[in-house]
């Protein structure tokens, strides 16, 4: 269901409504939510997998680490967060 018009498929005039695909046109979709990634919108790609900005912003740390193929300890070390030894 569309978040803007609350219908599926979108009603005419909805900004999220997909326009007809032109021959040869490639349409990217977010791997997580399936939303169409429009030109100029915030989007990211990792290993050929596109993600919309909203999904990236809402992901927890474990999900982001999985996408980036990183271990938590490695990330923490890279950004300078060191464990406190007590």
ABEGO torsion letter per residue (X at the ends): XBAAAGBOBBBBGBAABBBBBBBGBBBBBBAAAGBBBBBGBBBBBBGGBBBBAAAAAABBAAAAAAAAGBBAAAAAAAAGBBBBBX
